[in-house]
Structures are given as structure tokens and as C-alpha cells.
Amino acid sequence: MKKEGQIRIPSGCAIAAVISRDGTRISGETITRAMVPMRDRSNGLGGGFAGYGIYPQYRDFYALHMFFDSRDTRKSCEAFLRESFEIVQSERIPTVKIPQITDEPIVWRYFVAPLQSVLRDLQLDEKEFVARTVMRINAEWKGAHVFSSGKNMGAFKAVGFPEDVSRYYRLEEYSGYSWTSHGRYPTNTPGWWGGAHPFTLLDYSVVHNGEISSYDANRRFIEMFGYRCTLLTDTEVMTYILDYLVRRQGLSLEEAANVIAAPFWSTIAQEKDEERKARLSYLRTVFPSLLVTGPFSIVLGFSGGLMALNDRLKLRSMVVSEKDGFVYIASEEAAIRAMEPDADHIWSPTGGEAVIIQVKEGAY
């Protein structure tokens, strides 16, 4: 019989990420290795990855990764897309049959560009139009789901352990300048293909370990601005909050982090830099409904970088390391060493401290 201290309680899901500051391409096999020592953080009900810089030949087009429940659904949804987009490539995403991945939908991708005539008629910029199209399909199109929609990036996810999801999508055949990954252990939401992490919108992707206690308040606020939470898990709202704050409100990533993991009012009161104190007070006052409470650690992927962030009490583990221009992030040190055995300067960010890494300008 095991005694106290011999039973490992891993505190939920596994997250990992790697990025090259110089834009050096990294194989999908590298990020897959990170998930192996964290297998007991997952239960086989969701695994996924996001890679950036993986489609250089289509870098100017939005890559729509989609699930369909039938061939007829795919054909009708494709006809809908053709009304508003130029489709330059349409194909099944390459996969390999493995016994661990079952109940497969049709997994397809389109490389598209919004028609300029449509943008002029609607008076929208292309990012807003693509985001609205994603929301519409996911909320209204039965049997169709857009699970990735950025440029020169893509998410790959399924119901299964992350190592198996990687094999299923043949991720060793992809390379990019940054990767994020997730192994899911759902506690109060269902395990289904669309509910696996990462959750994405445009080039933003989020992997998350924890639970959002403030989900209903966050969801009610964000849905007032056209976002629609349909994927049956709390993490989805985090992606939309970041898109709203950074893309639509023009905040910096650090400012967005100070909204999501806002310092306590008592902490702000002790801030000696008056300009920073005023800015933190402003953010807490203007965006109170976007404070995310509950235990969480997240990694946000975006074009040209990553941001790692813990809740302000640091109730979930996350460690960071850097070596030879590569930055590694994971729930556990073992995952970092699986990617880089000689990793040094491994450290844990404090609660609410945003760790932001960006690729050298022009390198991606």
C-alpha cells in the first residue's frame, strides 16, 4: 500500500512550448518529446499542438483547419466559403490510421484569402471578417467546426494522448519556429475533438492547465462583442479575451496579461512608479469583467512569439528555460529536458508575471 508522499498528484493538464529567437525551424518531433514524461497529466480525452511558420509556401493565406461530420457537410460548407473567399488550396490534412485515435471526423484544410469585393461591401478588415466567419461556422453550421484559422500556422488536435495525436497528424513532417502542445485531463467538460486544446482564433492559440472559475462572467462580457462560446470548455473564452484585448483594443501583451491576471488592489497601491500605478488602476477599472480567476497556467502562441502566464496566485506549475537562442516552457522540468537535456537556468515565473518571447524581426 502506498503511503502519503508516494502518490503523485500532477494537478491536471500538461502544457509545453518551444520557440527559436532566431527563427530557426524546429521539428514537430521536438515538441512531441516534451509530452512523453507528462503522460500521467492526461487521460486520453484530448491532445493537441500548434505550430507557427509551418506553411511558408502559403504564408499570405489563412489556413482553415476544419472538422466535418460527413462529405455532404464538407461540400456545402465549402460552397459557403467560396462565396466570400478565394480558395487557393483545398485538401485533406495528412493523417495516419492508428488504433489509439477513433471516431475520426473528416479533417480538412483550406488556404484562403477574403475577396476584396466582400470586404469593401461590409467595410471590414480581413482579420475581423475571418474571425466573424469562424464564429458563424462554429455556432451555426451543424457538423462543421473550424479549429484553426491563422496565417502560416496551424493547430492539430484530437481525442487521445498527445503523443498519439502527434503520430496521427504526422507532425514529424512539419517544422516551424515555435510550437505549443497540450495533454488534456478534463474534469467538468466533455472530451471531444473540438474541445481539445489548443483553442485558436486567427493567429492566436491558447493551451491551458487549470480551471476558470470566472468563466460565466468572462463569457457574458466577451459575447457582447460578437464572440460566441460554443466549444463546451472554459479555455475557449481565454482565446477570445486575448484577441479582444490585443487585436481589437490595441493593448500590448503585457497590458493584456495585467487584465487577465490583474494585480490585487493592495499590490497596485504599493506600486512606487506612479505612471505604472495609474496604468494598472486604469486596466482594472476599465476591464473588470475580464479578470480571470481560478488556477491557471497558459501559453499563448501568436505570429512571431509566445507568452506564458500564471494566475496571480500561481496555483499551477510552469517552468521556463533558455539555451542557445531557444526558449522552453512546460508544466514540468522533465518536459523541458526531454526537448533539451542540457537546459540550464530553469526558473519559475511568479504569479501574474508575463513571460513574453518574440522572434527576431524579419526572421519568421
N, C-alpha and C positions, 0 to 999 in steps of 0.2 A: 504494500500500500504506500502510495506516495505521500510524503509529508509536506507541510507548508514550506514554500520556497522551492520545491522541486517541480511544481506545476507551473507551466509558463502561461501567462495571460497576455497575449500580444496586443490587446487594445485595438482590435478591429483591423481595418483595411491596410493594404500596403501601397505606398506610393514611391516612385523613383523617377529621377530625371538626370540627363546629362546634356551639356552644351559645350561647344567649342567657341572660345572667344574670337578665334581667327577664322571661323567659318569652315574649318576642316570637316570633311564629311565623315560621319560615324555610321557604322553598320547597325541595322536593326537587331543584329545578334547581340550587340553590346548591351543594350537596354534589357533584352530578354534575360541575360545572365543575372541582372540585378534582382529579378523576381524570384529566382530559384530558392535562395536562402530564406525568403519571406513567405514561402508557400502556406505555412500554417496561419498566416494572417487572412487567407482567403478560404472560401468554402466551395468554390467551383461554380458559383452563381453569377460570375461576371469578371471579365478581364479585358483590358484594352490598352492601346498605345496611341500616341500621336507623334508624327514625325514632321519636321519642318525642313524645307529645302529638298524634298523628295521628288518633286516634279519640275525640274529645271526646264524641260522641253515644253512645258505648258505654264510657265511661271506667270504669264499675263492673264490667265483664265481661272475662274473659280472652279475648284474641284468639288463637285457634289457627290459625296458618297451616300448611297441610299440602300435601304432595305425595302423589298416588296414581298407581299404575300403570294402573288401569282403573276404569271406572264401578262394576263389581261390588265392587271393593275399597273404594271410597268409601262405597257404600251399607252394606256390612257393618260398616265401621269407625264410620260414623255411628250405626248401631243400637247398637253398643257404647257410644258416648259418651252416648246418650240414657238408658242405664241409670243413669248417675251424675251427669249434668249437665242443667240446663235450657239448651236451645239457643234463644237469642232471635233469632239471625240466622244463616243458612247461605247462602253464595253463592260463586260462582267469583270469584277475585281478578281484577279487570280487567287484561287484557294486550292487547298489540297484536302481530300477526304481523310479524316482521322476519326476513330471511334469515340474520342472524348468530346467532340463537338456534334451536337444533334439538333434536330428541329430547325434546320437551316432555312432562312428566308432566301430569296434571290438577292444577291449582293452585287450592286452595280455602281458604276461611276460615270459621271458626265463632266467634261471640261467645257465650260460655258462662258459667254460674255453677254451681259444685258444688251438688248437692242437699244441704240441711241434714240430712236424714234419713241420708244416706250418711256424712256427716262425723261425726254422732253415733255411728253404729254402729261406725265404725272408730276413733273417738276421735283424729281428726287435724284439724289446722287446714287451711284451704283451700289455702294455698300448698304445704304438704307433699303434699296429695292430688293437686294438679295436677302437681307435679313427678314423683310416682310414676306418674301416668297417662302422662305424656310418655315416661318411661323404658320403661314397659311397651310402648307402641305402637312405639317406635323399635327395641326389641330383639326383640319377638315377633310383630309384625304384618307379614307379608310384603307388600311393595308399598305400604306406608303409612309416612309419615315426618312427624313434627311438627317444623317448623323454626323456630317462634316461638310463644311461649305466655305473654306478659306482658299486663298491663293498659295500655290507652291507648298501645300501642307495637306495632311490627311489624317483622319482618325481611323482606327481599326479596332473593332470591339465585338464581343460575342458573350454568350453564356458559357463559361468554362474557366479553368485556371489560366492565368496569363501566359504561362509557358506554352500551353496548348493553343491558345488564341494566336500566339506568335507563329507557331508552326502552321496553323490553319491558313493564315494570311501570307505565309512565306516571307516573313519580314526580313529574313537574312538577305533577301534580294533587293532591299531598299537601303538607301543611305541618305543621311541628312545632317545638318549642322546642329540639330538638337532633337531630343526625344523626351517624352514623358510616358509614364506607364502606371498601371493601377491593377491591383488584385482586390476583388470586392468580397466583403463579408456583410451582406445586407441583414439588418436586424428588424426593421419595421416596414420595409418596402419590398416589392416583388423582384425576383431575379428574372429579367427578360432581356432580349438583345438590345433594345433601345435604352434600357436602364443601366447598362454597363457604362463605366467611365472610359475615356474622357467624355465630358459634355462640352459641346462646341457651339460656337456661332461666329461666322466669318473666320478670321484667323485666330480667335481666342479659343483656348481649350483649358479645361479645369479637371484635375484629378484631386480627390478629396478623401481624407481619412477623418471620420468623426460624425457628428450629428448636429444639424442646425436646429436649435431649439426655437429660434425666431422665425422659422420658415413661413408660417402663415402671415405674419406682419410683413416680412420681406416680399412675399409673393403678391399680397394685395397691393402694395405700393408699386411694384415693378409692372404689374399688369395694367396699371393706369396709363402706361406709356407704350402700349401695343405689344408687349411681350406676353407670351402665352405658355404657361407651365403645364405641359401635357405628358411628361415622361415618367411620372409616378415615382419620383425620388427627389429628396430635398436639394441635392447638389446642383440640379439644373438651374435653380434660381441664382446661384453664385455666379455662373457664367453670364447671365443676363444683367446682373448688378454691375459687373465689371465692364461689360460692353456699354451700359448706360452711362457709367461714371466717366470712362476714359474716352470712348468714341463720341458719345452724344453730348456729354457735359464738358469735355475738354480737360478733365483733371489729369494730373500726372499719375503714374503708377503709385508713387509714394503717397500722394494725396488720397488716391482710391483706397490704399491699404489703411490709411488713417480714418477712413469712413467705416470700412468693414470691421476692422479690429481697433476701433477708436479708443484712445487712452481714456482712463477714468477722469471724471471732472476734477477729482482731487490731484491727479497727476498733472493735468493741464494747469491747475492753479499754482503748482510748484515750478513750472517752466520759467527759466530766467530770461530766455530770449523772447522779448516782447513781441517781435514780429511773428515768430513761430507760435507763440501762445495765442495770438489773435487768430492765426490761420487755423489752428486746431479747434479753437472755440467756434469759428465760423463753420467748419465742416461738421461738427457735432450738432450745431443748431440747424443747419440747412438740410442735412440728410439723416435725421434721427431714425427713420424707418428702415435705413439700410445698414444699421449696425447689426452684425451677425453675431448672435450669442450661441453658446454651446461649445463643446470641444471640437476643434478642427485644426488640421494642417492641410494646406493646399499647395499645389504648384500650378501656376498659370503659365501656359505657353502662349506666345504671340510671335508675330513675324519679327525676327531679329533678336529674340530674347526669352528669358524665363523670369518669373517672380515666385519666390517661396514665401509663405506666410503662415504663422501660427495664430491661434486665437490669443487674446491679450493675457490670458492666464496660463498659456502653454500647457493645455491639457492633453495634447497629443505629441508624440515624439517626432522629431525631424532633425537630421544632421546634415551638414554641408562640408564639402572638401574641395580643394582646388590643387591641381598638379599639371604643370607643363601646358597651361592655357586651357585646360578642360576643367569644368566645374561639375561636381557630382552632388546630387541631393537625394536623400532617401529617408524612409522611416527608421532604418537601422544601419549601423556602421557596416554590418556584414554585407549588405546590398552594395554599398559603395566599393568595398574591397573585392566583390565579385566582378565589378567593372574595372577597377584599378587596384591591384593587390598592394602597390606601394604608395597608396594615397596617404598624404600627410596633412597636417593642420586640419584635423576633423573637429568641427565645433558645432554647437547647438545654438541657433538663433534664439533670442529671448522672445517672450510673448509679445505679439504685435509688431515685431521687428521685420520689416520687409527686406528680403534679400533679392536684389534685382541685378541680373546679369544680362548684358547686351553684347551682341556680336559686333566686332569692329565694323565701322561704317564701310559699306561697299563690298563686304566680304560674303554676303549671302544673296 
